[in-house]
Amino acid sequence: MDKFELRSYAKINLCLDVKGVLEGGFHAVEMVMQQILLCDDISVRWQPDNSRELDISLSTNRRYLPVDERNLAYKAALLMKEEYGQDIGGRLDVRIKKRIPVAAGLAGGSGNGAAMLHALNRLWKLGLDVSGLCETGSRLGSDVPFCVMGQAAENETLRASFADDPMACHCALATGRGTELKPLKGLKSDLVLSKPPISVSTAEVYKGIDTAEIPVRPDTDEMIEGLRTEDLDLVEKNMVNVLENFTLKRYPIVVYTKNNFNTEAGGKNIYMSGSGPTLFTLADTAEKADALAARMTALGYDSYSTCTSS
């Protein structure tokens, strides 16, 4: 039996703009995605037996999560079988230890799908580079390719294999439907995440943003320049997520959480990741991040102290 283990990291959006609607109903976006160190653990065991069909068994530590074709990691295994493993049989046992909140705007499920692509690329000795894995991942979801890139750069079990691959990175500009990716120099910062006790439908938010008023948009070029020069003021100036214009109006609890977060953070800016509802703020030190996360947890919010990958 062969076994491969890796970490599936969350992401935040440093900025997010919506540019219109593409053919097929996807929205055209322009955003800067940043990997963070909050992660799930993925373990994949493969017992080869080419005399029978591939049998997939998936389990998680969250009883409410699906463990069949509705799970992106399961879908990823089916896709890899279809694309590259027609003659591969046996048994796949997949275990996912979840830490990343679900339906939270942090790409937790997308990261699990990306991790499965990496694991089977290694176990089945396919030799795919990051771009090849991203291309496959784009068929699973818009955030999967970025998660592939970030995991290739951060995981100790993958890093050596992709050391010379320019697409292995922790931060990227995402355009099109979010799958056209350009590696960027990332942000170095401690941060705190806090999630109110609701889930948000990404599809609902993107549908709603079509008719929402958007008074302020990020200057993505300025954001990229701020990251390149490590000008935190320029970065924070452009940490704008236009999806807030729908999510905050549709879900008042997110506004309430944001206000409490702002108070506990001493007036620091609070940002939303993806379509929400998870909010985050930058912290000066890990100690301050730990203390703020503890205060938000005491208020009843699902909160985490972490940092960006770099």
Secondary structure in CASP SS format (residue, H / E / C, confidence):
PFRMAT SS
TARGET T0000
AUTHOR 0000-0000-0000
METHOD secondary structure of the structure
MODEL  1
M C 1.00
D E 1.00
K E 1.00
F E 1.00
E E 1.00
L E 1.00
R E 1.00
S E 1.00
Y E 1.00
A E 1.00
K E 1.00
I E 1.00
N E 1.00
L E 1.00
C E 1.00
L E 1.00
D E 1.00
V E 1.00
K E 1.00
G E 1.00
V E 1.00
L C 1.00
E C 1.00
G C 1.00
G C 1.00
F C 1.00
H E 1.00
A E 1.00
V E 1.00
E E 1.00
M E 1.00
V E 1.00
M E 1.00
Q E 1.00
Q E 1.00
I E 1.00
L E 1.00
L E 1.00
C E 1.00
D E 1.00
D E 1.00
I E 1.00
S E 1.00
V E 1.00
R E 1.00
W E 1.00
Q E 1.00
P E 1.00
D C 1.00
N C 1.00
S C 1.00
R C 1.00
E C 1.00
L E 1.00
D E 1.00
I E 1.00
S E 1.00
L E 1.00
S E 1.00
T E 1.00
N C 1.00
R C 1.00
R C 1.00
Y C 1.00
L C 1.00
P C 1.00
V C 1.00
D C 1.00
E C 1.00
R C 1.00
N C 1.00
L H 1.00
A H 1.00
Y H 1.00
K H 1.00
A H 1.00
A H 1.00
L H 1.00
L H 1.00
M H 1.00
K H 1.00
E H 1.00
E H 1.00
Y H 1.00
G C 1.00
Q C 1.00
D C 1.00
I C 1.00
G C 1.00
G E 1.00
R E 1.00
L E 1.00
D E 1.00
V E 1.00
R E 1.00
I E 1.00
K E 1.00
K C 1.00
R C 1.00
I C 1.00
P C 1.00
V C 1.00
A C 1.00
A C 1.00
G C 1.00
L C 1.00
A C 1.00
G H 1.00
G H 1.00
S H 1.00
G H 1.00
N H 1.00
G H 1.00
A H 1.00
A H 1.00
M H 1.00
L H 1.00
H H 1.00
A H 1.00
L H 1.00
N H 1.00
R H 1.00
L H 1.00
W C 1.00
K C 1.00
L C 1.00
G C 1.00
L C 1.00
D C 1.00
V H 1.00
S H 1.00
G H 1.00
L H 1.00
C H 1.00
E H 1.00
T H 1.00
G H 1.00
S C 1.00
R C 1.00
L C 1.00
G C 1.00
S C 1.00
D C 1.00
V H 1.00
P H 1.00
F H 1.00
C H 1.00
V H 1.00
M H 1.00
G H 1.00
Q H 1.00
A H 1.00
A H 1.00
E H 1.00
N C 1.00
E H 1.00
T H 1.00
L H 1.00
R H 1.00
A C 1.00
S C 1.00
F C 1.00
A C 1.00
D C 1.00
D C 1.00
P C 1.00
M C 1.00
A C 1.00
C C 1.00
H C 1.00
C E 1.00
A E 1.00
L E 1.00
A E 1.00
T E 1.00
G C 1.00
R C 1.00
G C 1.00
T C 1.00
E E 1.00
L E 1.00
K E 1.00
P E 1.00
L C 1.00
K C 1.00
G C 1.00
L C 1.00
K C 1.00
S C 1.00
D E 1.00
L E 1.00
V E 1.00
L E 1.00
S E 1.00
K E 1.00
P C 1.00
P C 1.00
I C 1.00
S C 1.00
V C 1.00
S C 1.00
T H 1.00
A H 1.00
E H 1.00
V H 1.00
Y H 1.00
K H 1.00
G H 1.00
I H 1.00
D C 1.00
T C 1.00
A C 1.00
E C 1.00
I C 1.00
P C 1.00
V C 1.00
R C 1.00
P C 1.00
D C 1.00
T H 1.00
D H 1.00
E H 1.00
M H 1.00
I H 1.00
E H 1.00
G H 1.00
L H 1.00
R H 1.00
T H 1.00
E C 1.00
D C 1.00
L H 1.00
D H 1.00
L H 1.00
V H 1.00
E H 1.00
K H 1.00
N C 1.00
M C 1.00
V C 1.00
N E 1.00
V C 1.00
L C 1.00
E H 1.00
N H 1.00
F H 1.00
T H 1.00
L H 1.00
K H 1.00
R H 1.00
Y C 1.00
P H 1.00
I H 1.00
V H 1.00
V H 1.00
Y H 1.00
T H 1.00
K H 1.00
N H 1.00
N H 1.00
F H 1.00
N H 1.00
T H 1.00
E H 1.00
A C 1.00
G C 1.00
G C 1.00
K C 1.00
N C 1.00
I C 1.00
Y E 1.00
M E 1.00
S C 1.00
G C 1.00
S C 1.00
G C 1.00
P C 1.00
T C 1.00
L E 1.00
F E 1.00
T E 1.00
L E 1.00
A E 1.00
D C 1.00
T C 1.00
A H 1.00
E H 1.00
K H 1.00
A H 1.00
D H 1.00
A H 1.00
L H 1.00
A H 1.00
A H 1.00
R H 1.00
M H 1.00
T H 1.00
A H 1.00
L C 1.00
G C 1.00
Y C 1.00
D E 1.00
S E 1.00
Y E 1.00
S E 1.00
T E 1.00
C E 1.00
T E 1.00
S C 1.00
S C 1.00
END
